[in-house]
Amino acid sequence: MSGSAARTRLRVRFFLLSAASLSLFAILSLTGCTGTLTLDSHPTPLERLQPTASVTPVWYKQPQSRVDGWEGSPVIEIKDKQLFIAHPRGRVRALDTECGCRLWDVDTAASLTGAVGSGDGYLFLGTHKGEVLALSSKDGSLQWRSKLSSEVMSAPQVSQGVMVVRTNDGKMFGLNVQNGKRLWVYETIVPSLSLRGVGAPLVVDGKVFAGFSNGKVAALSVSNGKLQWEKVVSLAKGRSELERLVDVDAELAYRNGILYAVAFQGRLVALDINSGRIVWAREFSSHSGIVLDEQQLYISDDDGQVLALDRRTGATLWRQNKLMRRKISAPVMHDGNIVVGDYEGYLHWLSVEDGSFMMRRIVDDVAVMQQPLVIDDILYSVSHMGTITALRVDKP
């Protein structure tokens, strides 16, 4: 979506498997809070809904994707009234957020990942070949490129003249935002089996926070990469490598001095941002992002349930289970409600009070699994085929 933790990029998740494991797991898919594998996963059918709210399209953009091959998991980013859409094959476009009008269009000739971020007048793009490309946000011209250690999988974040980005081999880099020169690198040990993809770093008050595939969260200084603290979110359990997956792969969240992190088939924890002390923890499994308001925390688990928790204690306040196995996106807050997309192209608005459905709208006939973005009360969603929809909630 801005290079912030509120954004979740559309990422197709596979396993990094050893050659010996590949044949065994190739036909299996991962589902469920317990991390079980199953060949039989039936999405919950949608029930008839009597809407209690409505939305109006601000604009709608269906790229030439269905004609010229633009299809394939594009990623959007918004900054300074510009919406950037990046296609895995290297095409990048900038649109005006108010009308959807095209501002510029370039072909980077690179194989792009879901790592898209912006800041200080740049649009940053990660590649499968381990590069970061910095484009001018004004016209899309290439400003610099920097070679890193492996695939760039997280959205770059910018703070204090430093661009922070993560690679899929457990490393986090701090680069000079003006020229891409490497300033520092932080490295962790990657387990032999881990989820593909990593969450974006979160930058707060001169510190950068990130979760890793070893089940840990680390806090570093943005300026020099010095480790401030490190905390275990979840310990690997079980006999098999699959059972021992504890990736902290979801986007982190922060509010009022507390950092929130969740591990796959592990725990959801609240940490003191200064010391890393655990304020509360509960068993949970998710690779989806976290949304906060003043009182509550909203998150979807690996079954597709959406939950509201007490932000102070982690206690469950409500649970919506009628979107299970619909491959929903990370949640986002829009006009006081929670919104998620699903694999059939629907957006669902849920009440923050009890999780009941307020309304739903279909925006495409393919998946909307990238977390929508909300800027100035307008919600922007992108489908798997690249259709962008801007929506505003109708006021009574």
JOHUVEN-V978075 format. One record per run of one state. SS is the DSSP state (helix for helix, strand for strand, loop for the rest). FROM is the first residue (numbers start at 1). LEN is the number of residues. If there is no record, write none. Layout:
SS&FROM&LEN + SS&FROM&LEN
This chain:
loop&1&14 + strand&15&2 + loop&17&2 + helix&19&7 + loop&26&3 + strand&29&2 + loop&31&6 + strand&37&2 + loop&39&16 + strand&55&8 + loop&63&2 + helix&65&4 + loop&69&6 + strand&75&5 + loop&80&2 + strand&82&5 + loop&87&4 + strand&91&6 + loop&97&5 + strand&102&6 + loop&108&4 + strand&112&8 + loop&120&2 + strand&122&6 + loop&128&3 + strand&131&6 + loop&137&5 + strand&142&6 + loop&148&4 + strand&152&1 + loop&153&4 + strand&157&3 + loop&160&2 + strand&162&6 + loop&168&3 + strand&171&6 + loop&177&5 + strand&182&6 + loop&188&6 + strand&194&2 + loop&196&6 + strand&202&3 + loop&205&2 + strand&207&5 + loop&212&4 + strand&216&6 + loop&222&5 + strand&227&6 + loop&233&20 + strand&253&3 + loop&256&2 + strand&258&5 + loop&263&3 + strand&266&7 + loop&273&5 + strand&278&7 + loop&285&5 + strand&290&3 + loop&293&3 + strand&296&5 + loop&301&5 + strand&306&5 + loop&311&5 + strand&316&5 + loop&321&11 + strand&332&3 + loop&335&2 + strand&337&5 + loop&342&4 + strand&346&6 + loop&352&5 + strand&357&6 + loop&363&10 + strand&373&3 + loop&376&2 + strand&378&5 + loop&383&4 + strand&387&7 + loop&394&3
